[in-house]
Structures are given as C-alpha cells and as structure tokens.
C-alpha cells in the first residue's frame, strides 16, 4: 500500500514560523491520524462596537451549542468549545487523510470597557456564535473635597 505524505514548501515555512497550520498526518506505523496541533486562535472572530455594546461573531463549525462555554470577567471574554470526533470510516476502509479537528478549542480576548454580564446575550446558529455584550455604565468620577 502506498503511504501518502504531504510536501508544501509554503505551508511548511508558515508552520515553522507561526507555530503550525492545522494539519493531520497519518502515523506511518498504524496509518491512523495523529493528534493535531491547533493554533491557539482557532476560533475566528469579528468584534465590533458602538456606544452601548460590543458584538462578537465567532465561527464554530461542527460544534453543538451544549458544548460551548462563554465566560465574562470584567472586560475579559473567553469562548471555548469541545469538538467531538465522528467516525466516518467503515470496517473495511482505511483513513488516508483526516484534517478535521477534534478536541478543545478556545479563544480569550480583552475589550476596552467592562461588560455587563447580567444583560449579555449569546445565540448560536449555523456554526456561528453571536454575542451581544452591553458595556457597563462608567462609574461617575467622584471628586473629594479636602477639609
């Protein structure tokens, strides 16, 4: 049987420079996919803001909404999810290449202003997580009189 390997100079240079591109390579001995190293910023996000709130759109394809975890601590937001592996190969089939990731993915970031956790909202549909994160009202600066 023929072993399939990859050779892509551009991808190899990118991998050594930035810590890896998500790729699985089969283990030559067992021909089973080796664990994949995934970049820390595996969750791609768009973050926008207006005067009242931040809006985050995050791509989480193949994730069930029950597997998504969102934590908010002041102006710190963290999103993580568990991606489950599903077996596609039948008994008589051999996996030649498997590139789909499974395991835990996470992304954390800081915002310019604290978030009101009590009124924050999250919606998940068609592989996209939409967060609406209202800004906390800035506390009025109190000036103390010196006596």
Phi and psi in degrees as GROMACS dihedral restraints (atoms count N, CA, C in turn):
[ dihedral_restraints ]
;  ai    aj    ak    al  type     phi  dphi    fc
    3     4     5     6     1   -87.9    20    10
    4     5     6     7     1   129.4    20    10
    6     7     8     9     1   -83.6    20    10
    7     8     9    10     1   133.9    20    10
    9    10    11    12     1  -101.3    20    10
   10    11    12    13     1   126.1    20    10
   12    13    14    15     1  -127.7    20    10
   13    14    15    16     1   163.7    20    10
   15    16    17    18     1  -110.8    20    10
   16    17    18    19     1   149.3    20    10
   18    19    20    21     1  -144.3    20    10
   19    20    21    22     1   115.1    20    10
   21    22    23    24     1  -144.2    20    10
   22    23    24    25     1   102.2    20    10
   24    25    26    27     1   -56.1    20    10
   25    26    27    28     1   -39.8    20    10
   27    28    29    30     1   -65.2    20    10
   28    29    30    31     1   -45.5    20    10
   30    31    32    33     1   -65.2    20    10
   31    32    33    34     1   -40.3    20    10
   33    34    35    36     1   -64.1    20    10
   34    35    36    37     1   -39.4    20    10
   36    37    38    39     1   -66.1    20    10
   37    38    39    40     1   -42.4    20    10
   39    40    41    42     1   -63.0    20    10
   40    41    42    43     1   -41.8    20    10
   42    43    44    45     1   -63.0    20    10
   43    44    45    46     1   -43.8    20    10
   45    46    47    48     1   -72.6    20    10
   46    47    48    49     1   -28.4    20    10
   48    49    50    51     1   -79.0    20    10
   49    50    51    52     1   -43.5    20    10
   51    52    53    54     1  -112.4    20    10
   52    53    54    55     1    12.5    20    10
   54    55    56    57     1    88.3    20    10
   55    56    57    58     1    10.3    20    10
   57    58    59    60     1   120.6    20    10
   58    59    60    61     1   141.4    20    10
   60    61    62    63     1  -106.3    20    10
   61    62    63    64     1   139.0    20    10
   63    64    65    66     1   -64.5    20    10
   64    65    66    67     1   107.0    20    10
   66    67    68    69     1  -145.6    20    10
   67    68    69    70     1   138.7    20    10
   69    70    71    72     1  -104.1    20    10
   70    71    72    73     1   138.3    20    10
   72    73    74    75     1  -120.1    20    10
   73    74    75    76     1   137.9    20    10
   75    76    77    78     1   -67.2    20    10
   76    77    78    79     1   143.8    20    10
   78    79    80    81     1   -72.4    20    10
   79    80    81    82     1   121.8    20    10
   81    82    83    84     1   -61.3    20    10
   82    83    84    85     1   -29.4    20    10
   84    85    86    87     1   -77.4    20    10
   85    86    87    88     1   -45.9    20    10
   87    88    89    90     1  -100.9    20    10
   88    89    90    91     1   -13.5    20    10
   90    91    92    93     1    60.9    20    10
   91    92    93    94     1    16.4    20    10
   93    94    95    96     1   -92.4    20    10
   94    95    96    97     1   151.0    20    10
   96    97    98    99     1   -62.1    20    10
   97    98    99   100     1   136.8    20    10
   99   100   101   102     1   -81.0    20    10
  100   101   102   103     1   156.6    20    10
  102   103   104   105     1   -58.7    20    10
  103   104   105   106     1   144.5    20    10
  105   106   107   108     1   -98.2    20    10
  106   107   108   109     1   137.4    20    10
  108   109   110   111     1   -89.6    20    10
  109   110   111   112     1   125.8    20    10
  111   112   113   114     1  -116.2    20    10
  112   113   114   115     1   143.2    20    10
  114   115   116   117     1   -64.7    20    10
  115   116   117   118     1   149.0    20    10
  117   118   119   120     1   -61.9    20    10
  118   119   120   121     1   -28.6    20    10
  120   121   122   123     1   -98.9    20    10
  121   122   123   124     1    43.7    20    10
  123   124   125   126     1   -62.5    20    10
  124   125   126   127     1   -26.9    20    10
  126   127   128   129     1   -87.9    20    10
  127   128   129   130     1   115.5    20    10
  129   130   131   132     1   -84.1    20    10
  130   131   132   133     1   135.1    20    10
  132   133   134   135     1  -135.6    20    10
  133   134   135   136     1   150.9    20    10
  135   136   137   138     1  -118.1    20    10
  136   137   138   139     1   131.0    20    10
  138   139   140   141     1  -123.9    20    10
  139   140   141   142     1   124.9    20    10
  141   142   143   144     1  -126.7    20    10
  142   143   144   145     1   164.1    20    10
  144   145   146   147     1  -146.3    20    10
  145   146   147   148     1   155.9    20    10
  147   148   149   150     1  -132.4    20    10
  148   149   150   151     1  -165.6    20    10
  150   151   152   153     1   -65.0    20    10
  151   152   153   154     1   -27.9    20    10
  153   154   155   156     1  -104.5    20    10
  154   155   156   157     1   -25.4    20    10
  156   157   158   159     1  -156.6    20    10
  157   158   159   160     1   165.4    20    10
  159   160   161   162     1  -104.6    20    10
  160   161   162   163     1   147.1    20    10
  162   163   164   165     1  -125.3    20    10
  163   164   165   166     1   131.8    20    10
  165   166   167   168     1  -123.3    20    10
  166   167   168   169     1   131.1    20    10
  168   169   170   171     1  -117.4    20    10
  169   170   171   172     1   120.5    20    10
  171   172   173   174     1  -123.7    20    10
  172   173   174   175     1   134.8    20    10
  174   175   176   177     1   -85.5    20    10
  175   176   177   178     1   121.6    20    10
  177   178   179   180     1  -135.8    20    10
  178   179   180   181     1    64.5    20    10
  180   181   182   183     1   -67.4    20    10
  181   182   183   184     1   141.0    20    10
  183   184   185   186     1    77.7    20    10
  184   185   186   187     1    11.3    20    10
  186   187   188   189     1  -106.0    20    10
  187   188   189   190     1   137.4    20    10
  189   190   191   192     1   -83.7    20    10
  190   191   192   193     1   145.9    20    10
  192   193   194   195     1   -63.6    20    10
  193   194   195   196     1   -24.4    20    10
  195   196   197   198     1   -69.0    20    10
  196   197   198   199     1   -19.1    20    10
  198   199   200   201     1   -93.5    20    10
  199   200   201   202     1     1.7    20    10
  201   202   203   204     1   -95.2    20    10
  202   203   204   205     1   135.3    20    10
  204   205   206   207     1  -125.3    20    10
  205   206   207   208     1   131.0    20    10
  207   208   209   210     1  -126.1    20    10
  208   209   210   211     1   127.0    20    10
  210   211   212   213     1  -123.6    20    10
  211   212   213   214     1   141.0    20    10
  213   214   215   216     1  -127.5    20    10
  214   215   216   217     1   127.7    20    10
  216   217   218   219     1  -137.4    20    10
  217   218   219   220     1    96.4    20    10
  219   220   221   222     1    67.6    20    10
  220   221   222   223     1  -113.7    20    10
  222   223   224   225     1  -103.4    20    10
  223   224   225   226     1     7.5    20    10
  225   226   227   228     1   -95.5    20    10
  226   227   228   229     1   129.2    20    10
  228   229   230   231     1  -125.5    20    10
  229   230   231   232     1   135.1    20    10
  231   232   233   234     1  -130.5    20    10
  232   233   234   235     1   134.1    20    10
  234   235   236   237     1  -122.7    20    10
  235   236   237   238     1   129.8    20    10
  237   238   239   240     1  -139.4    20    10
  238   239   240   241     1   157.4    20    10
  240   241   242   243     1  -152.9    20    10
  241   242   243   244     1   154.1    20    10
  243   244   245   246     1  -108.9    20    10
  244   245   246   247     1   119.6    20    10
  246   247   248   249     1   -99.9    20    10
  247   248   249   250     1   122.3    20    10
  249   250   251   252     1   -91.0    20    10
  250   251   252   253     1   145.2    20    10
  252   253   254   255     1   -87.9    20    10
  253   254   255   256     1   136.3    20    10
  255   256   257   258     1  -115.3    20    10
  256   257   258   259     1   134.7    20    10
  258   259   260   261     1   -79.3    20    10
  259   260   261   262     1   123.9    20    10
  261   262   263   264     1  -105.3    20    10
  262   263   264   265     1   -25.0    20    10
  264   265   266   267     1   -76.5    20    10
  265   266   267   268     1   136.7    20    10
  267   268   269   270     1   -82.7    20    10
  268   269   270   271     1   176.2    20    10
  270   271   272   273     1   -58.6    20    10
  271   272   273   274     1   -38.3    20    10
  273   274   275   276     1   -92.9    20    10
  274   275   276   277     1     2.4    20    10
  276   277   278   279     1   -97.5    20    10
  277   278   279   280     1   149.9    20    10
  279   280   281   282     1  -114.8    20    10
  280   281   282   283     1   132.4    20    10
  282   283   284   285     1   -76.8    20    10
  283   284   285   286     1   119.2    20    10
  285   286   287   288     1   -91.5    20    10
  286   287   288   289     1   -35.0    20    10
  288   289   290   291     1  -153.1    20    10
  289   290   291   292     1   131.0    20    10
  291   292   293   294     1  -132.3    20    10
  292   293   294   295     1   115.7    20    10
  294   295   296   297     1  -113.4    20    10
  295   296   297   298     1    -6.5    20    10
  297   298   299   300     1   -76.6    20    10
  298   299   300   301     1   135.1    20    10
  300   301   302   303     1   -84.5    20    10
  301   302   303   304     1   143.4    20    10
  303   304   305   306     1  -139.2    20    10
  304   305   306   307     1   146.8    20    10
  306   307   308   309     1   133.3    20    10
  307   308   309   310     1  -163.0    20    10
  309   310   311   312     1   -93.6    20    10
  310   311   312   313     1   133.3    20    10
  312   313   314   315     1  -121.3    20    10
  313   314   315   316     1   148.9    20    10
  315   316   317   318     1  -153.8    20    10
  316   317   318   319     1   158.6    20    10
  318   319   320   321     1  -152.4    20    10
  319   320   321   322     1   132.6    20    10
  321   322   323   324     1  -129.6    20    10
  322   323   324   325     1   146.0    20    10
  324   325   326   327     1  -154.6    20    10
  325   326   327   328     1   162.5    20    10
  327   328   329   330     1  -110.2    20    10
  328   329   330   331     1   143.7    20    10
  330   331   332   333     1  -108.5    20    10
  331   332   333   334     1   164.6    20    10
  333   334   335   336     1   -73.0    20    10
  334   335   336   337     1   -17.9    20    10
  336   337   338   339     1  -141.9    20    10
  337   338   339   340     1   154.5    20    10
  339   340   341   342     1   -65.6    20    10
  340   341   342   343     1   150.8    20    10
  342   343   344   345     1  -102.5    20    10
  343   344   345   346     1   141.0    20    10
  345   346   347   348     1   -82.5    20    10
  346   347   348   349     1    97.3    20    10
  348   349   350   351     1   -61.2    20    10
  349   350   351   352     1   -32.0    20    10
  351   352   353   354     1   -65.7    20    10
  352   353   354   355     1   -30.6    20    10
  354   355   356   357     1  -110.7    20    10
  355   356   357   358     1     6.4    20    10
  357   358   359   360     1   -67.1    20    10
  358   359   360   361     1   146.8    20    10
  360   361   362   363     1  -130.7    20    10
  361   362   363   364     1   150.2    20    10
  363   364   365   366     1  -136.5    20    10
  364   365   366   367     1   135.3    20    10
  366   367   368   369     1  -130.9    20    10
  367   368   369   370     1   141.9    20    10
  369   370   371   372     1  -130.3    20    10
  370   371   372   373     1   122.9    20    10
  372   373   374   375     1  -152.6    20    10
  373   374   375   376     1   134.6    20    10
  375   376   377   378     1    52.8    20    10
  376   377   378   379     1    40.7    20    10
  378   379   380   381     1    79.7    20    10
  379   380   381   382     1     7.6    20    10
  381   382   383   384     1  -121.8    20    10
  382   383   384   385     1   125.5    20    10
  384   385   386   387     1   -95.0    20    10
  385   386   387   388     1   125.4    20    10
  387   388   389   390     1  -111.6    20    10
  388   389   390   391     1   120.0    20    10
  390   391   392   393     1  -110.9    20    10
  391   392   393   394     1   135.6    20    10
  393   394   395   396     1  -116.1    20    10
  394   395   396   397     1   113.5    20    10
  396   397   398   399     1  -118.2    20    10
  397   398   399   400     1    95.0    20    10
  399   400   401   402     1   -64.2    20    10
  400   401   402   403     1   141.8    20    10
  402   403   404   405     1   -77.1    20    10
  403   404   405   406     1   141.0    20    10
  405   406   407   408     1   -71.8    20    10
  406   407   408   409     1   143.0    20    10
  408   409   410   411     1   -63.9    20    10
  409   410   411   412     1   132.5    20    10
  411   412   413   414     1   -66.8    20    10
  412   413   414   415     1   133.1    20    10
  414   415   416   417     1   -68.8    20    10
  415   416   417   418     1   136.3    20    10
  417   418   419   420     1   -65.9    20    10
  418   419   420   421     1   135.9    20    10
  420   421   422   423     1   -73.0    20    10
  421   422   423   424     1   127.3    20    10
  423   424   425   426     1  -101.7    20    10
  424   425   426   427     1   127.8    20    10
  426   427   428   429     1   -99.4    20    10
  427   428   429   430     1   125.6    20    10
  429   430   431   432     1   -92.0    20    10
  430   431   432   433     1   138.2    20    10
  432   433   434   435     1   -87.5    20    10
  433   434   435   436     1   139.4    20    10
  435   436   437   438     1   -92.5    20    10
  436   437   438   439     1   125.9    20    10
